[in-house]
Amino acid sequence: MMIGCEILFREICLCAANSVNIVDLRFMNKGLHDIGETRMSKELQDEIDLIDQNRYEAILLGYGLCNYGVKGLCAKIPMVIPRAHDCITLMMGSKEKYKEYFFRNPGTFFKSPGWIERDANPNYTESSVTTQLGMNVNFDEYDEETAAYLRETLGSWTVNYSRYAYIDTGAGDASLYEDQLMAEAREKNWGYEKISGDVCLIQDLMDGRWDNDRFLHVPPGNRITNTFGDDIVSCEGASGD
């Protein structure tokens, strides 16, 4: 059984179709990333607990550390999770490739088929950060000067970005996504680059190629925790030892 983020829907389905194993899939809403570590972890744990764990050999997690939302997760059967900070690693194929690109290209905002398809109205979901902070604003309700101020203030998160990078994972219509993203880059006066993705990490997760360098194997009853090293995630006994 695999539980994955809907951002990776196309890539996970593609790898499941090509897998040597039979892998059942469950997808969670992308809004989980916006509701904080505690609530995200609870919703993922609730989903794990719903699984008939007598039917499966392992539970695969199509997540990275993802804002610590996987911390504390445990199951009655083994779990396996990639050693990744977030889903960008899963789209690029390795944490080393992501790290190298990140430091060579500061100010990059990554996009992928899933991020484009499932990010049409991010401010209109109950679980989004903007809704939680009261930032889900109807600008038409304000005078022109106030509306302009609110747009500038609420859009200030983009100040640290100056370019888009589209990760072509080989899933979906890349030309359609690129046209849309290039138009957004021109509107923001940002740079743009298309980079080659690689779904090998997802494929190997499904196919059972779980080397310790790329994957964490969580024994039954152990909980996922984070580290501050290159291994990113670790596990501990249910009692915390």
C-alpha positions in Angstrom: 0.0 0.0 0.0 1.3 3.5 -0.8 0.0 6.7 0.6 1.1 9.7 -1.4 0.5 13.4 -1.9 -1.8 14.3 -4.8 1.0 16.6 -6.1 2.7 13.4 -7.3 -0.5 11.8 -8.6 0.7 11.4 -12.2 4.2 10.2 -11.3 3.0 7.7 -8.7 0.3 6.3 -11.0 2.9 6.0 -13.8 5.3 4.1 -11.5 2.6 1.9 -10.1 1.7 0.9 -13.7 5.3 0.0 -14.4 6.1 -1.6 -11.0 7.0 -5.3 -10.7 4.8 -5.3 -7.6 1.1 -4.8 -7.1 0.8 -1.5 -5.2 -2.5 -0.1 -4.1 -2.7 3.7 -3.9 -4.2 6.3 -1.6 -3.7 10.0 -2.2 -3.9 12.9 0.3 -4.8 16.5 -0.4 -2.0 18.9 -1.1 -3.5 21.2 1.5 -2.0 19.0 4.2 1.3 20.9 3.8 -0.5 24.1 4.8 -2.0 23.0 8.1 1.0 22.6 10.3 3.1 19.6 11.5 0.7 18.4 14.2 -2.5 18.4 12.1 -0.7 17.0 9.0 0.8 14.2 11.0 -2.6 13.3 12.6 -4.3 13.1 9.3 -1.6 10.9 7.8 -1.7 8.7 10.9 -5.5 8.4 10.7 -5.1 7.3 7.1 -2.5 4.7 8.0 -4.8 3.4 10.8 -7.6 2.9 8.2 -5.5 0.4 6.2 -6.1 -3.3 6.7 -2.5 -3.9 7.6 -3.0 -7.7 7.4 -3.3 -7.4 3.6 0.0 -5.7 2.9 3.7 -6.4 3.4 4.6 -2.7 3.9 3.2 0.8 3.7 5.1 3.1 1.3 5.0 6.9 1.9 5.1 9.1 -1.1 6.4 12.0 1.0 9.5 13.6 2.1 10.0 15.2 5.6 7.5 17.8 4.3 7.6 20.5 7.0 7.9 17.7 9.6 4.4 16.4 8.8 5.6 12.8 8.7 7.1 12.9 12.2 5.6 10.5 14.7 4.0 8.2 12.1 4.0 4.5 12.9 2.3 1.3 11.8 1.9 -2.3 12.7 3.8 -3.4 9.6 7.0 -2.0 8.1 6.9 1.5 6.5 9.3 2.8 3.9 9.9 6.5 3.2 12.4 8.2 0.9 15.2 10.2 2.5 14.0 13.6 1.2 13.2 17.0 2.5 10.2 17.4 0.2 8.6 16.2 -3.0 11.1 18.1 -5.2 13.6 15.4 -4.4 11.1 12.7 -5.5 10.6 14.6 -8.8 14.4 15.2 -9.4 15.5 11.6 -8.5 17.9 12.2 -5.6 18.5 14.5 -2.7 22.0 15.1 -4.1 20.7 16.4 -7.4 18.2 18.6 -5.7 20.8 20.0 -3.2 23.2 20.8 -6.0 20.6 22.6 -8.1 19.2 24.5 -5.1 22.6 26.0 -4.2 23.6 26.8 -7.8 20.2 28.5 -8.4 19.0 30.5 -5.4 15.7 32.2 -5.7 14.1 29.3 -7.7 10.4 28.5 -7.3 9.8 24.9 -8.5 6.8 23.8 -10.4 5.7 20.4 -11.7 2.7 18.9 -13.4 1.0 18.3 -10.1 1.8 21.7 -8.6 0.3 23.3 -11.7 -2.8 21.2 -12.1 -3.7 21.2 -8.4 -2.7 24.7 -7.5 -5.4 26.7 -9.4 -7.1 28.3 -6.4 -4.8 27.7 -3.4 -6.4 30.4 -1.3 -9.9 28.9 -1.5 -9.3 25.7 0.5 -10.2 25.5 4.2 -6.8 24.1 5.1 -4.6 26.6 3.2 -2.2 28.8 5.1 -3.9 31.9 3.6 -7.3 30.8 5.0 -5.8 29.9 8.4 -4.3 33.4 8.7 -7.3 35.3 7.4 -5.6 36.2 4.1 -8.4 34.8 1.9 -9.3 38.3 0.7 -11.9 39.5 -1.8 -10.1 42.6 -3.1 -13.3 43.9 -4.7 -14.6 44.7 -1.2 -12.0 47.4 -0.7 -11.2 50.8 -2.3 -8.4 50.9 -4.9 -5.7 52.1 -2.5 -6.5 49.5 0.2 -6.8 46.7 -2.3 -3.4 47.7 -3.8 -1.8 47.6 -0.4 -3.3 44.2 0.5 -2.1 42.7 -2.8 1.4 44.0 -2.2 1.5 42.8 1.4 -0.1 39.4 0.9 2.2 38.8 -2.1 5.4 39.6 -0.2 6.3 35.9 0.2 7.5 36.1 -3.4 10.2 38.6 -2.6 12.8 35.8 -2.2 12.1 34.3 -5.6 13.2 35.5 -9.1 12.8 32.5 -11.3 10.6 29.5 -12.1 12.0 26.0 -12.8 9.6 23.5 -14.4 10.5 19.9 -13.5 9.6 17.7 -16.5 8.9 14.3 -15.0 7.7 12.8 -18.2 4.1 12.8 -17.0 1.3 14.9 -18.6 1.5 17.5 -21.4 4.7 19.3 -20.7 4.1 21.8 -23.5 0.9 23.0 -22.0 2.4 23.3 -18.5 5.4 25.2 -19.9 3.3 27.7 -21.8 1.4 28.5 -18.7 4.4 28.8 -16.5 6.4 30.9 -19.0 3.5 33.3 -19.1 3.5 33.6 -15.4 7.3 34.2 -15.4 6.9 37.0 -17.9 4.1 38.6 -15.8 6.4 38.5 -12.7 9.5 39.5 -14.7 11.1 36.3 -13.5 13.5 34.0 -15.2 12.5 30.5 -16.4 14.1 27.2 -16.9 12.9 23.7 -17.8 14.9 20.9 -16.0 14.7 17.2 -16.5 13.1 15.3 -13.7 13.5 11.6 -12.8 11.0 9.3 -11.1 13.5 6.6 -10.3 13.1 7.2 -6.6 9.4 6.7 -6.7 9.9 3.6 -9.0 12.5 2.1 -6.7 10.2 2.7 -3.7 7.5 0.7 -5.3 9.7 -2.0 -6.7 11.3 -2.7 -3.3 14.8 -1.4 -4.0 15.2 0.1 -0.6 18.9 0.8 -0.1 19.6 2.6 3.2 21.2 5.6 1.5 18.0 6.6 -0.2 15.2 5.1 1.9 14.4 4.7 5.6 13.0 1.3 6.6 10.7 1.8 9.7 10.1 -1.4 11.7 6.7 -2.2 13.0 5.8 0.0 16.1 8.7 2.4 15.4 8.0 6.1 14.7 9.5 8.4 12.1 11.6 11.3 13.4 13.8 13.8 11.7 17.6 14.2 11.8 19.8 17.2 11.0 22.1 15.4 8.8 22.1 14.1 5.2 20.0 11.1 6.2 17.1 13.5 6.9 14.8 11.0 8.6 15.3 8.2 11.2 13.1 6.2 13.4 12.8 5.4 17.1 10.9 2.9 19.2 7.4 3.6 20.2 8.6 4.4 23.7 11.0 7.0 22.3 14.2 4.9 22.8 
